[in-house]
């Protein structure tokens, strides 16, 4: 299998080739794998070697019995019978063209005419078909290969001669087709060592080779996908009561599943592979994460919002390689990134290729990438300087049309947009679910991301998946693609958790992680202080968290302002009870955002708190220096609205809407991130130290920290 993507330059040539290969009518594949079996031939026992294929074909109307609920598996197969089976299997179009044969039986006349019009039938003379003549195995093989080549739309040549010991008995006119049939899996030997080319064929054998023909017309493709890995190369998480995650365990699972279909497997990422990363990756500019993905043989990724954390230039350096003052020269990703809706302002063209096409098992699969248009509102302005984000659906449909024009019919979208479903696929919701109904119907699979949820559902006949985050799970998608038409005819997915239990970690990736950790371990292992309790980032029913309170208090301790506000999305981890290391605090606040102080009126504070629902989700701010009460409602569309009812100072008095107060936020919020646009109007903004440095100073000074839930936030 070729796993190299096609460049845009070669698309015209490929489109021409594809057009030439679709001259005949496409095969009708009715998923014989899952066929129901109302037909049961009494003379085909469960133990019969062809029991399964006979009944599958019969229930799809491709073979028929001989009457009396019998199939006659050991009856000799005639020319007419086999022509009829081939015609139905290939779903050949009806024709009014007459054959020159004078001995065609009425029951088979239409099928034989259709096969003759398609060039699949030759007579024993110019006017005689000999329909009742029995077929030798080599004669059956000849007709079979002719049908196979018609279906593929191309002449097929063999590359090797089968090693059956009786190959010398094959007629000279049949040697090439016999070699093709064996090489392409259309037929097996009569025994392990003999082909028996002169033996008369029986009906069971005819059904078996037609089944092989149908199978050979399909390609099984496996997609192994991740989303929102966030550079968590050496971090583990509890899923239920079991540990999961870590690059070495994710690698072990991916390689185990790839071994199930090694020639036809592609590995993909739906964005946020880096950013908000574990320090072992982040301190080295996330190069270790890209190196691990290279080693695992990833084939394609799209961008997530976190790829923009350090700006477009640094993102492109990670993708294409280049020099960095901290890490030196980096080779970049061995796999392409695609993004159809990220437009370079200077040129008006996509910043990256909008799609890539892979040839897998003789079929082409196109991958279009898109990232959420919310990116500019959840990344600091410098991170997206020079680029714009267009509507995801419009971008997908534009490039899906381009792919179709080039003959690519199997299309997968890598989308860094949110989705969610129940485990059984019900209650599907989120942006990708809405997108699916307006995306081109030639798109068969859409990956979701961004909200770190479980998704495995079918919407508008589009398979939609998302596998949580941080390497704790991945998606295994199985596709069945028709070689003739290039269409995906069957698709299914499984979301698999990377539990440690029962899995041996991948030694190669473990060595890479360990080597990376050794480079930064002295800094990471520095003890900063002690946690008297577990300090969790989990929000209670009101939206308050222990870690949120600790961070907000550290902000005021550093800047001595009246209030502090911390966006919940910036609180990335919890801390266990006991010693607190530098690594743990970095994992809590990995972005290195600067603290910004400013002056706000009481009314602006109230407006800020009401902007907690500006993006349609409840992003409840973690606060220090005040308390507030709010109401919140979730609509039928899944969007959340809310309103602040009461804001009080620490002493319990209501906030004065006309008074001026000082406040501390991070620079992400200060520039309007997460929809907190009122902060852009704050007076006298001043930049302080980073949020991480402030937290480290606060914990060091306290030596032991024990934040409490204090009722700073109340939901009515």
N, C-alpha and C positions, 0 to 999 in steps of 0.2 A: 504494500500500500504506500502510495505517496502521501506523506504528511507535510510536504512543503506547500505553503500557500502560493496561489497564483498572483502574479503582479497584475496591475491594471493594464499594462502594455499587452499582455497576452490574451486579454479578454475577447477581443474580436475573433481571433483565430479559434478560441475555444467555443465561442458561440456558433461559429460555422460548423465546427465538428459536431456539436450537440445537435444542430438542426439536421445534419445528414444522418444522425443515428436514430431519428424519430420518424422514419418514413412509414413504418407500419403501424397498425392500430395497437394501442397499449394493451398489455395483458390485464385482465381483470383478476385481481387477487382478493379473495374473500376470506382471508385470515383462516386458512385451514388448520392452523395450530389450535384455535379455540372452537372449532366447529362442533355444533351439537350433533348428536348421533341418533336421530329417530330411526334411521335405517339400520337394520341388523340382519346381515345375510346368514342364513342358517348353516351354510356350508363353508363359512369362513370362521373358524373357531378362534377363541381368544389366543390360543397358542400358535396360530398360523403366523409365519414370518412376515406376511404382508397385511395382517389384520388391520393395523392402524391406518396405513395409507389407503387401503381399499375403502374403508368406511369414511375416512375424511373426504376423499374424492367423490364418493357416492353422495354424501350429504351436501356437497357443493354442486351437484349436478354435472360433474365432469366425467363420471363413468356410470353405467347402468347395469342392472342385473340381467339375467337371462330368463326371468319369470319364475314363479313359484317361490319368491323370496330367496332366490339363489343367485350367486355371482358366477359360479363356475371357475374358480381360481386356477384349476389345472387344465382347463380346456385350452386347446391351441388357439393362438391369436391370429386373426386374419388381417389382411391388408386394409380392408374396408373398416374393420373395427378400430384399428389403430389410427387411421386417418380421422375418424370421427372424434376419437378421444383428443387428438392433437388440436383439431379445429376448435373444440369447446374449451380446451385449456388455454389456448391463445386468444380466445374470444374474437376470432377472425370476423371481419365485417361481411355482411351478406352481399351477394353479387347476383346479377342476372346473367352473367356470362355462362355459356354452356361449355361443358367439357367435350372433347372429341371422342370420348369413350362410349361404346355401345353396350357395355355390359355392367353399367352401374345400377345397383339395386335401389328401388324407390326409397327405402327407409333411410338410406345414407346419401341420397342424391344431393341435397342442399349442402351438407357438410363437405362432401367431396368437391363440389363446385367451388365452395369458398376456399378450400385448401388449394385447389388447382389455380384459382385466380391469384392467390398469394405466391404461387410458384413453388409450392411444397409437394406437389404430386406429379409423378411421372408414371406413364403406363409401361407395361411389359412390351407393348408394341404401340404404334401410333394411335390405334383405335381400341386397344384392349387394356383394361385396368387389372384384370384378374382379381376382383375384390375378395373372392373366397380363398385365395391362395394363402397358405400359412406362411408366417414370417420366420426366417432364421434369425438368430440373435444379431448377426452382422447386418442383416437387412433392416431390422428394427432400429439398430443403432444409426444407420444411415439416414433413415427418416427422422429420427430423433434429433440428430445434429443439424439437419436441414431446418427443422423447426426452431432449434435453439439459435441458430444464426439469424433466422428471420426475426425472431423476437429481439435479439440484440441489435439488429440493423447493421451487422458487419460480418465479414468473413472471419472465421476463427481458425488459427493455425496451432498445431501442437508444438510443444518445445521439447518433448521427450517421448520415447517409446515405452509403453507399459512393459513390465517385467514378467507377464504371464508366460508360462513355459510353452503354451500352445499358440503363441502369436504367429508362428510360422504357418498356421492353418487359416489365418485370416486372408481372404481374397485380396489381391493387389488393389482392386478398386475401393476396398473398404479400409485399408490400413490407416490412412490419414484420419478418417472420421472416427474410427475406433480409438485412436490415440487422443483425439480431442475429447471424446465422451468420457474416457477414463480420467484424463487430466482435469476436466471441469466438474467431476463428480456426478456426471449424468448416469453412470452405470458402474456396477461392481462386477467382479468376476463371478463365474458360476460357483467356483470354490475359491479358496485363498490363493491358489496357484494357477488356476485355469480360467480362461475366458469362455471356452466352448462356443466359438463363433458360428458353427454350423448347426448347433442344436436348434430345434423348433421352439419358438417363444410361446409361453402360456400367458393367459390373461392377467394373472397375478404379477408377472414380470412387467407387462405393459403398464399396469397401474403404478408400479414402483418407479419406473423410469419417468413417467409423467410427473409424479410427485417430486422427483429429483429436479426435473425441468423447472417446476414452479419454484422450488427452493433456490435453484441457481439463479433465478431472475431477481432475487432479493438480496440485499446486503444488510447485515446486522451491524449497526454502528452504536458504539457506547460513548456517552459523554459523562465525564466525571467533573463536577463543578463545585467551586467554593465561592463564597461571597464574604466580604467584610472580615478578612483574615486579620487585618490591622497589625501586621508584624508581630503577632503573638507567638514567636518562635519557641519560647521557653516558658510559657505560662500555661497552667492547667486550671480547669474549672470543674466544679461539681455539677453534674447533671443528675438530678435525683439524688441518690446517695452514692454515686460512682464518679470517679475522676475521668475527665475527658480532655481532649485538646493536646497541644504541644506539637511542634513540627514533626518530630520523629514518629509520633503515633499517627498523625494525619498521613504522613508519607507511607507508613506501613499499610494503612487501609487502602490508599490510592493504588499502590503497587499490587496489592492482593487483588483488587477488583480489575485492574488493567489486565492482569494475567488471564482473566476470563475471556477476553477478546483482544489479545495483544496487538493484532494487526490493524484493528479498526476502532481504536480508542483515542479520543481527543480529550485533553484536560483544559478546562476553561475557568476564568475568574470573572465575576460580575462586579468588580470594583472594590475600592478601599482595601486593596491588598496591603497597603502601607498607610501610615498616618495613625495617630493615637496609638503608637506601637509600644511594645515592651522595650525597656531601655537597652537591652542587649542588641536590639535592632536599631532603635532610634538614635542612640549615641554614635552609631556608625552610618548615619544618614540613610537607614533602611536598606543599605546595600546587602546585608546578610539575607533579608527576606527575598530579594530578587535573585540572589545566588541560589537559594534553596529552591525557588520556583524553576530556575533554569535547570538545576540538577534533576528535578522531578519531571522535566520535559513538558512543562505547560506549553500549550499551543496558541492561546489567545486570551487577552483580557480586555475589558473596557475600563474606563476611568470611573472612580468614585469621587465624591466631594473631597475626601481626605488626601487624594493625590495632589490637590492644589494647596495643601497646608503651607508649604514653603515657596509657593509661587510657580509660575509656568516654567521658568527656566530650569529650576531644580527638578521639576517633574520630568521634563524632557531629558535632562541629564541621566536620570535613573533609567529611562526607557532606552535611550540611544547611546548612553555612555558619555564620559567626560571627566574633567578634573574638578575636585572639590578641595578646599583648603584644609579640611579636617581629615579626609580619608585618602586623598590623592586621586590617582586615575582609576576609573571604573569602567568596565567593558559594557555595561548596560544589560538589558533583557535580551534573551535569545528568542523571544517570541514577540509577535506584534501586539500592540495596543490599538484598539479601534474605537472611534468616537464620531458618530455621525452628526451630533448636534452641538459640538464645541467649535465655534467659528473664530478664526483669527481675524481680529478687527482690521489689521493692515491690508490683508489680501481679500477678505470676504470668503475665503475657502476654509474647509475643515482643517483644524490644526493637525489632526492625525487622519490616516485613512479611515473612511467611514465604515468599511467592511473588509473582510478577508475571506477568501474561498479556499477550502481544503478539498482535495480529492481523497476519498476514503473508499477503498474497495471498489473502485471504478465508478463511483458516483461523486457528485460535487455537493458540498455543504457550505452554505454561506453564513457568515457570522457578522451581524450588524451590532454596533455598540452605541448606547446612549447613556447619559448621566442626568440626574435630576436637575431641572431648571431652577430648583431652589438653591443650587450651589452658591451663587453670589451672596445670598442672604445668610449662609451658614459658614462662610469662609471669610477671613479678613480681606478687605478690599485689595491689598497688594497681592493676594494669592491668585486672583483672577484678572489681574491687570493685563489688558491686551487681548482678551478673548470675550466672546459673548456666547450665550446658551439659547438655542432655538427649541421650539416645541418638539418633544420627543416623538410623538406620533407622526407629525409631518416629516421629520427626518427619516424615521423608519420606513414610511411608505414611499418616500422618494427613492431610497436606495434599494428597497425591495423591488420596485419597478425596474430599476437598473439591472439588478441581478436576474430578474425574470427575462429581460431582453437578451441576456447573455446565456440563457438556457439553464440557469440555476433555479431549481424548483424546491429544494430543501433548504429552508431559511430558519436560522436561530437568532434570536435577539438577546444580547447581553445587556440587561438594563439595570442601572443602579437607581432604581425607584422602588418604593415600598409596596409590599403585599403581605397578606396573611390568610391562612385558612385553618379550619379544623383538621385534625389528623386524617379524617376520612374525606377531606376535600370540600366539605360543606362550609357554608358561611364565609365564602371567599370575599375579601375586601381589600381596599387599598388602591393606590394609583395605577398599578399594573393591571389590576382587574378591570378598571375603567378603560385603560388603554387598549386592552385586548379586543374589545368590541368594535374598535375603529381602526385597528391595525390591519393591514393587508392580509387576506385569508391565506395567502401563500406562506405566511409565517406560521410555523407549527409549534415552536417552543419559545418561551420567554423566560429568561432568568430574572428574578427580582433581587433586591438587596436594600441596604440602607437602614431598615428598621429592625434587622436582626431577628426576624421571626421565622416560624415554620410555615412553608407554603408548598402544597402539592395538590394541585387542582386542575380542572379542565374548564376553560371559559371560551365560548365561541370556537370550540374544537381546537383551542390552543392550550398546550400543556404549560403550566406556570409553576416554577419551583423557586424556593429559597431555603437555605439550610443554616439557619441561626447565624453564628458568627464565631470569630476567633479560633477557627480550626476545630471547634467542638463537633462539627458535623460536615457532611458533604452530600451532594446529590449524585445519584447514579441513574442516568437516563438511558434507556434502551430504545433505539429507533430501528424500524424495519423500512428500508428504502427500496423502491422499485428501480432496478437498473434501467429499465426501458424508458420510463417517464421521468425518473429523477425525483418522484414524489415520495414523501414520508407516508407510508400506509398504515403504520402502527407505531404508537409511542406510549411509554409508561415510565414512571419514575419511582425511586425509593430514596427517602432521606435517611441517612445512616449516621448515627452518633459514633464518634471516635473514642469509645470507651477504652480505657487502659486494660481493664480486666480481660484476660484471654487473648491479648494481642502483644506480640513481641515488637518493641520499637525498632524502627529502621536504623541499622547501625551506621550507615553512611551519613544520614541526615543528623543523627545524634552526635556524631563526631564534628560535623559542621557547626551545630549549635554550641557544643562545648568549647570549640576553638574560638567562636565569637565571644562567648561569655568570658573566657579567660582574658580577652583584651581589655575588658572594662570592669572586671569583678572587684578590684580594689575600691573603686568609687562606689559601686553598687552595694557593697557589703558594709559600708560605713554606718554605724549605729547612730541615729539621730536622737532617739528618745524612747519612751515606753508608752504603750497603750494599756490602760488599766482594764479595758474591755475591748471586745471586737467593735471596731468603728465601721459600721456598714454604710454603704452608699444607698441602700434600698430606702425608698420613700415610704412613709407610713400612709394611712388612709387620707391624711390631710395634705400630703406632699412634702413633709418635713423629713430630713434625714440627719443622722449623727454626723456623717462626713460633711454634709452641706453646712451644718452649723459650725463645725471646726474650721472649715475653709473660710467662711464668711467672717468668723471672729479673727482669724489670722490676718485678713485683709484690713480690718479696722485697727488691729494692733500695729500694723506696719504704717498706716497712713493717718491714723487718728481722726478719721472723718466721723460724721454722725451715723451714716448708714453704709452698709456694704451689700451688694447684690451679686450672686453667683449663678450663672446659667446651669441648669441641671445636666445638660449634655456634656459639660466640661468636667463633671465629676466622674472619673472613669473606673474607679476601683474602690474596694473596701480594704481595711487593714485588720489583720488578726490581732488578738490580745497578745501582749508581750513586747519584745524589742521591735522598734520601728527602724527599718533601714532606709538609706537614701533611695534604693531601688523601689521600695514600696511607695514612698511619697512621689517619686517620679511617675510611677504607674497610675497614681491617683490623678496627677495633673501633668500630662505628658506634652502639652502643647507649647509650653514656654511663653504664654501670653503675658504681656506687660500689664501691671496694674495702672489704672488711670483714675485720677481723682477729678471731680468736677463739682460745680454748684448746681443744684436743682431746686425749684420751688416745690412746695408741698403738692401743688396741683400736678406738676410734672412727675413727681413720685407716684401719685395715684394713676396718672396716665401710663407710666411705665408698668405698673402692676397689672393694668388692664390689657397691656400688650402681651401678657403671658399666653393668650389664646390667638394671637395674630396670625399664626400659620395653620390654624385649624386643629391643632393639638394642644394639650395642656402642658406647657413648659413652665412648671411652677418654680419660681426663683427661690434660691436658698438665701436667707437674709440674716443680717445682724443689725441691731440698733433700733428695730421696730417690730411690730406684729401686724398681721392683717387677716381679715376674714373674707371669704369669697364663696360664690356659688358657681357650679359648673354643670353643663348639660351636654350629652352626646346625642347628635341628631341621627336620623335614619341613614344618612349618607356617611356616617362614621366620623363626621367632623365635630370637634368639641368647641363649645362657646362658653364663656364665663364672664363674671363681673365681680370686681372688688367691692365689698360692702362697707368695710371699716378698716381704717389704718390708724394705728396708735404708736406713740413714742414709747420708749422703754419704761417711762414712769407711768404709763397708762393713759396719758392725755391724748386727745385726738390730734392728728397732724394738722398743722395750719396751712391751708392751701396757698396763702399769700406769703408765708415766711420762706426764707432761703436756707437750705440745708446743704451740707457737704456729703458727698457720696463717693464710694469706690466701686469700680467695676473693672473687668478686664478689657483689653483693647479690642477683642472680638465683639463684645457687647457695645463698647463705646462707639463703634462705627456702624451700629445698626444691626449686628448679627442676631439671628433667631427672631427677627421682627421687632426688636427693641429700638425702634427708630427715634423715639423721643430723646434718647441719650445723645443723639447727634446734635441736639440743641443745648446740651449742658454747657454752662458758662465756665470759663477759665480752666479748661482741661489741662492736666499736668501728668506726665508719665513718671511712674515710680519703678521699682524693681519688678521682677517677674513674679507671677503668682506662686510658682514652685519655690522660689527663694524666700518669699514671705512665709509660706507654710513651714519650710525647714527652720527658719528663724524662730517662729512661734513655738514649734515643738521642742526645739533645743532649749529655749528659755524656760518653758514649763517643765521640762524633763519628763514629767508624766502627764498625759492628757486623758481626760475622761468626759467627753462631750455628752450632753443629755438632750433628750427631746423635751422642749420647754414650752410647747404651745405657741411658737412664733407664727405658725400658720394654722388656720382653722377653716375647714370646709363645712359650710352649713348644709 
